[in-house]
Amino acid sequence: MQIDLLTLFPEFFASPLSQSMLYRAQVQGAVTYRVINLRDFTNDRHQVTDDRPFGGGPGMVMKIEPLVAAIRMAKEQDPETRVILLGPGGAGFNQAKALELAGKSHLLLICGHYEGVDDRIHFYIDEELSIGDYILTGGEIPALIVADAVTRLLPGVLGGEGATEEESFQEGLLEYPHYTRPRVFEGHEVPQVLLEGDHRRIARWRRCQALARTVTRRPDLLARAVLSKEDREFIKSLA
């Protein structure tokens, strides 16, 4: 997969893309990152990428011309490029969307800035995504979140087969709790069921823990979770 990051601040991505899993994924050949400077697509001496909004109002608006020029460059190189604007007006980014995007061969993530982007950009992109209902200084952090969430789903990036299958949100639930040595730490013990070697009991315990956590912390997730009859009976028992 190739992930392009279109930004006014290319230096922002230097450290994150050279660390940990994102770096290893590149070394393995699972993904190629390309950081693109939006200013390279301007036509004026000062490389201006923003202007005052029509109709007045505070702040500046990102100009349409350099954005479209960059999009067309990516599309000419690969017509299958999926063009995504990171912005507050988009659909919420979630694990299902990450799985969908992990099946694409080429993503172009556009980092918005200033007061916003000239709305005519929607004639040239495939979709807009939001990472949450709060305000950030720019789209670089959201783009990095999308890149991270997608990259870790690519085959072989996290190691063995099935490495991501039981994670939070993968089945619409929060993940069950994890423990490692020591068995007892400052009086806090590892649950006995995990020490007995009965894998069937362990699997059921973990499922119940995931259900209980979701009911307590994120009950909104239950509406779209895949639940068995046994799951539903357990949830009723928590009331």
C-alpha positions as CSV (number, residue, x, y, z in Angstrom):
1,M,0.0,0.0,0.0
2,Q,1.0,3.6,-0.5
3,I,-0.2,6.4,1.8
4,D,0.4,10.0,0.7
5,L,0.1,12.8,3.2
6,L,-0.6,16.2,1.7
7,T,0.4,18.9,4.2
8,L,1.7,22.4,4.7
9,F,4.0,21.1,7.4
10,P,5.9,18.1,6.0
11,E,8.4,18.1,8.9
12,F,5.6,17.1,11.2
13,F,5.7,13.5,10.0
14,A,9.4,13.0,10.1
15,S,9.6,11.5,13.6
16,P,6.4,9.5,13.7
17,L,7.1,7.8,10.4
18,S,10.6,6.8,11.5
19,Q,9.5,5.1,14.7
20,S,8.0,1.8,15.9
21,M,5.4,0.0,13.9
22,L,5.1,2.7,11.2
23,Y,8.8,2.4,10.5
24,R,8.9,-1.4,10.6
25,A,6.0,-1.6,8.2
26,Q,8.0,0.4,5.7
27,V,11.1,-1.8,6.1
28,Q,9.0,-4.9,5.6
29,G,7.6,-3.4,2.4
30,A,4.0,-3.5,3.6
31,V,3.6,0.3,3.1
32,T,5.2,3.3,1.5
33,Y,4.6,6.7,2.9
34,R,5.0,9.8,0.8
35,V,4.9,13.3,2.5
36,I,3.8,15.9,-0.1
37,N,4.3,19.6,0.5
38,L,1.2,21.5,-0.6
39,R,3.3,24.6,-1.3
40,D,5.0,22.7,-4.2
41,F,1.7,23.1,-6.1
42,T,1.4,26.8,-5.9
43,N,2.1,29.1,-8.9
44,D,3.2,32.3,-7.1
45,R,6.6,33.4,-5.8
46,H,5.5,33.4,-2.2
47,Q,3.8,29.9,-2.4
48,V,0.5,31.2,-1.0
49,T,-2.0,28.4,-0.1
50,D,-4.7,30.5,1.7
51,D,-6.8,33.6,1.2
52,R,-9.5,35.6,2.8
53,P,-13.0,34.1,2.8
54,F,-15.6,35.5,0.4
55,G,-18.4,37.2,2.4
56,G,-16.0,38.2,5.2
57,G,-15.4,36.5,8.5
58,P,-12.4,35.5,10.7
59,G,-9.4,33.5,9.6
60,M,-8.2,32.3,6.3
61,V,-9.3,29.6,3.9
62,M,-7.2,27.1,2.1
63,K,-7.2,27.8,-1.7
64,I,-8.7,25.3,-4.1
65,E,-6.0,25.5,-6.9
66,P,-3.0,23.9,-5.2
67,L,-5.2,21.2,-3.6
68,V,-6.7,20.1,-6.9
69,A,-3.3,20.2,-8.6
70,A,-1.9,17.8,-5.9
71,I,-4.9,15.5,-6.2
72,R,-4.6,15.4,-10.0
73,M,-0.9,14.6,-9.7
74,A,-1.7,11.6,-7.4
75,K,-4.5,10.5,-9.7
76,E,-2.4,10.7,-12.8
77,Q,0.2,8.5,-11.1
78,D,-2.4,6.0,-9.9
79,P,-6.1,6.3,-10.9
80,E,-7.1,4.0,-8.0
81,T,-5.9,6.6,-5.4
82,R,-8.5,7.1,-2.7
83,V,-8.6,10.8,-1.9
84,I,-9.6,11.7,1.7
85,L,-9.9,15.1,3.4
86,L,-9.4,15.1,7.2
87,G,-11.9,17.6,8.5
88,P,-14.7,18.2,11.1
89,G,-17.5,17.9,8.6
90,G,-16.7,14.3,7.7
91,A,-18.1,10.9,8.8
92,G,-16.6,9.5,12.0
93,F,-13.5,7.5,11.5
94,N,-13.8,4.0,13.2
95,Q,-12.4,0.5,13.0
96,A,-14.8,-0.5,10.3
97,K,-13.5,2.4,8.1
98,A,-9.9,1.5,8.9
99,L,-10.6,-2.1,7.7
100,E,-12.2,-0.8,4.5
101,L,-9.2,1.5,3.8
102,A,-6.7,-1.2,4.5
103,G,-8.1,-3.0,1.5
104,K,-7.1,0.0,-0.8
105,S,-3.8,0.2,-2.7
106,H,-3.3,3.9,-2.5
107,L,-4.6,6.6,-0.1
108,L,-4.1,10.4,-0.3
109,L,-4.8,12.0,3.0
110,I,-5.3,15.8,2.9
111,C,-4.5,17.7,6.0
112,G,-6.7,20.8,6.4
113,H,-5.7,24.0,8.1
114,Y,-6.6,27.6,8.9
115,E,-10.4,28.3,9.1
116,G,-11.1,25.5,6.7
117,V,-10.8,24.4,3.1
118,D,-12.6,25.9,0.1
119,D,-15.7,23.8,0.0
120,R,-15.4,23.1,-3.7
121,I,-12.8,20.5,-2.7
122,H,-15.7,18.1,-2.3
123,F,-16.0,17.9,-6.1
124,Y,-12.5,16.4,-6.2
125,I,-12.2,14.1,-3.2
126,D,-13.8,10.7,-2.5
127,E,-14.7,11.3,1.1
128,E,-14.1,13.4,4.2
129,L,-13.3,11.9,7.6
130,S,-13.4,13.2,11.1
131,I,-11.6,11.7,14.1
132,G,-13.9,13.3,16.7
133,D,-16.0,16.2,17.8
134,Y,-13.2,18.6,19.0
135,I,-11.0,21.2,17.4
136,L,-7.4,20.7,16.4
137,T,-4.9,23.1,14.9
138,G,-4.7,21.1,11.6
139,G,-5.3,17.8,9.9
140,E,-1.8,16.4,10.5
141,I,-2.7,14.5,13.7
142,P,-5.9,13.1,12.2
143,A,-4.0,12.0,9.1
144,L,-1.4,10.3,11.2
145,I,-4.1,8.5,13.2
146,V,-5.7,7.2,10.0
147,A,-2.3,6.1,8.6
148,D,-1.5,4.3,11.9
149,A,-4.9,2.6,12.2
150,V,-4.7,1.4,8.6
151,T,-1.1,0.4,8.5
152,R,-1.4,-1.9,11.5
153,L,-4.1,-3.9,9.7
154,L,-1.9,-4.7,6.7
155,P,-0.8,-8.4,6.5
156,G,2.3,-9.2,8.4
157,V,2.8,-5.8,10.1
158,L,1.8,-6.9,13.6
159,G,3.3,-10.4,13.3
160,G,1.3,-13.6,13.4
161,E,-2.0,-14.2,11.7
162,G,-4.9,-13.1,13.8
163,A,-2.9,-10.5,15.7
164,T,-5.7,-7.9,15.4
165,E,-8.8,-10.1,15.5
166,E,-9.6,-9.8,19.2
167,E,-8.8,-6.1,19.7
168,S,-11.1,-3.4,20.9
169,F,-13.8,-2.5,18.4
170,Q,-12.9,-5.4,16.1
171,E,-16.2,-7.1,17.0
172,G,-18.0,-4.0,18.1
173,L,-16.9,-4.4,21.7
174,L,-14.1,-3.2,24.0
175,E,-11.3,-5.7,24.5
176,Y,-11.1,-7.9,27.6
177,P,-8.4,-7.1,30.2
178,H,-4.8,-8.4,29.9
179,Y,-2.4,-9.6,32.6
180,T,1.2,-10.7,32.8
181,R,3.8,-11.6,35.5
182,P,4.0,-11.2,38.4
183,R,0.9,-13.1,39.5
184,V,0.5,-10.8,42.5
185,F,1.5,-7.1,42.6
186,E,1.0,-5.1,45.8
187,G,-1.9,-7.3,46.7
188,H,-3.6,-7.2,43.3
189,E,-3.9,-10.8,41.9
190,V,-4.3,-12.1,38.4
191,P,-7.7,-13.7,38.0
192,Q,-7.5,-17.4,38.8
193,V,-9.2,-18.5,35.7
194,L,-6.3,-17.4,33.6
195,L,-3.9,-19.6,35.5
196,E,-5.8,-22.9,35.2
197,G,-5.1,-23.8,31.6
198,D,-8.8,-24.4,30.7
199,H,-8.9,-22.6,27.3
200,R,-12.6,-22.9,26.9
201,R,-13.3,-21.3,30.3
202,I,-10.7,-18.6,29.6
203,A,-12.4,-17.8,26.2
204,R,-15.8,-17.4,27.9
205,W,-14.3,-15.4,30.8
206,R,-12.7,-13.0,28.3
207,R,-15.9,-12.7,26.3
208,C,-17.9,-11.8,29.5
209,Q,-15.2,-9.3,30.5
210,A,-15.4,-7.6,27.1
211,L,-19.2,-7.5,27.3
212,A,-19.1,-6.1,30.9
213,R,-16.6,-3.4,30.0
214,T,-18.6,-2.4,27.0
215,V,-21.8,-2.2,29.0
216,T,-20.1,-0.1,31.7
217,R,-17.9,2.2,29.6
218,R,-19.3,2.3,26.0
219,P,-22.9,1.0,26.0
220,D,-23.4,2.9,22.7
221,L,-21.3,0.2,21.0
222,L,-23.8,-2.6,21.8
223,A,-26.2,-1.3,19.1
224,R,-23.9,-2.5,16.3
225,A,-22.1,-5.4,18.0
226,V,-22.6,-9.0,16.9
227,L,-24.1,-10.7,20.0
228,S,-25.0,-14.3,20.5
229,K,-28.0,-15.4,22.6
230,E,-25.6,-16.3,25.4
231,D,-24.1,-12.8,25.2
232,R,-27.5,-11.2,25.5
233,E,-28.3,-13.3,28.5
234,F,-25.1,-12.3,30.2
235,I,-25.8,-8.6,29.6
236,K,-29.2,-9.0,31.2
237,S,-27.6,-10.6,34.2
238,L,-25.6,-7.4,34.7
239,A,-28.6,-5.3,35.3
